[in-house]
Amino acid sequence: MTISRSFRAAFVAALVASSAAVVHAQQTVQTWLLLNPTSQETFFVTDPAEQARLTQAGWKVNGTGGLLSAALPQTTSMQRLVKGTAEGVDRIFAISPEQSAAAIKAGYTLEGALGFVAPTRILPNLLPVYHFTKGARNLWLMNKADLAWAAKNGWKSTGPAFWIWPKSGN
């Protein structure tokens, strides 16, 4: 049986619309991606008090969005891992058991799961989180203006690592 292009397009549009409705009904957790331009570290936080303390200490909000509080099809848990190095603190935001296991094997400590993200862009309104590396360090950015800043400072882009939802009210 052959499916016409117009039927396929209508079906995909309906599927995206129903997925978006499920996500709006699904509770999201507000998250902030914070950047310390001096130490060139990034940090996802979900606690408003922690976000306020870090911004008062000089960190800048690089992006905001939402993490799902429960899994949906095509989403995965984001784990936050940390490691102290001679260059400073390094964080990894792993989105697969293999990434978490590799980070732990490399000496990172699991700080916990923050919420659920999409490993691919499953909806058009999702926000990309870009991953950069410099030697053994990792950097995560959302603000497009800071992508050029990272490249200028020697960071190499590995592209979008995962996608998060727009913050509530967007």
N, C-alpha and C positions, 0 to 999 in steps of 0.2 A: 504494500500500500504506500502510495506517495502522498506526502503531506505538503500542501501548498506553502509558499513563502509567507503569504499573508496570514494563513492560519498559524504557522509557526511563530511569526512575529507577535500576533495577538496573544498566543499562549505564553510566550516568554514575558510579555508586558504584564499579563495577569499574574504570573508567578512572581515577578519582581514586586508588584503591588501587594500581593498577599504576604510575601516575606517582609516587606516594609511594615505592614500592619502588625505582623507578629512581633517585630522588634519594637514598635512603638508600645505595644502592650507589655512587652518584656521589660523588666526593670533594668536600667543601666546604672552603673556606678560612675559618677563624675571622676575624671582623672585629669591630671596635669602632667605634662612633660616639662621638666625644669632643666635648664642649662646653666652651668656655672662657666662663664666665658674665660675666667682666669685659669681654673684647673682643667678646663675642657672635659667636664664630666656631665652626664645627663642622668636623670632620675625620674621615673614615673611614681607619682604619689596619688593616693585616693582619699587621704585624710585632709580636710580643709585646714586644720590647725597646723599640720606638718607643712602644707603648702605655704601658709602664711609665715611660719618661722623661717623657711628656706628663702623665700623672697625677701624678707627683712635682712637676711644674712648675705644678700647680693646675688642670689640665683634669679634668673629671669624665666618667666613662663614662655616656653617655646611653642607650646600647643596645648589645646584642651580638647576633650572629647569624652566619650563614654565607653566603658567596658561592660559587656553583658554580665549579669550576675549569675546566669545559668546558661548552659550550653544550648545552642540551637544547631540544626544541621549545617554543616560546612563552617563551624566555628571550632576553636581550640583554646585550651587554657594557656594563659601567659604566666610564666614563672619568672620571678625576679631573683637573680643570683648576683653575688658580690664577691670581690676578691681585692685584697690590698696588694699593691705592687710598689716597686721602687719609684714608678712614675705617678703614683697616687691610687685612688680607688677606681676600680673598673666594675661596671655592671653589665650584665647580659640579661636580655629579656627573651627567654626561650619560649618557643611555641610548639615544641614537640618533645616527646620523651627522649628522643635521640639527642636533641640539642641540650636538654637538661643534663643527661648522663655525661655527655662530652664535656660540658662546663664543670661539672662536679669532679670528673676525672682530672681536669686541668687545674683543680684547686679552688674552684668557686664554692661558696656556701649558699645553699638555697635559703632565700628569705621568705618565700611563700608565693602562692598564686594570687594575682591581683584581680583577675576576671577573664572573660572570654573575648577573643579577637577573631578576625577573619584572616586566614593565611593567604587568601586571594581576594580580589575585589569582587565580592558577590553581589553588591548593590552599588549603584552609581554615586550615592551620596557618602560613601565611606571615605574616611580620611587616611591617607598613607602615612606610615611611620618609616622613615628612611634610616638605613643602617650604614655606618661608616666604620672603617678600621684604620688604625695607625699603629704599625707594629703589632703588639699583642693587645692593644687597647681597643675599646668599642665606644661608639658614640651613636646616639639616636636622635633624630631631628624630625620636626613636623613643619616648622616655619620655612617656607621656600626661600626667604631672604637669607636665612642662616645656612642654606645648602652651599652657597658661594663662599660664605665665611669659612665653612669647614674645609672646602677644597683649597682655599687660600692658606689655611693653616696646616696643610699636609695630610688631611684625612682623605681616604679613598672610599668612594661610594660603592656599596654592594647592591644598591637599589632599594625599593620598598621591601621591608621585612615582613610587614603585616598591616592590616587596616583596622581602624577603630570607628565607632559610631560618632556622628556629630553630637555635641553636648545637647542636652534637653533644651527645647525652645528654639533650636535652629531649624 
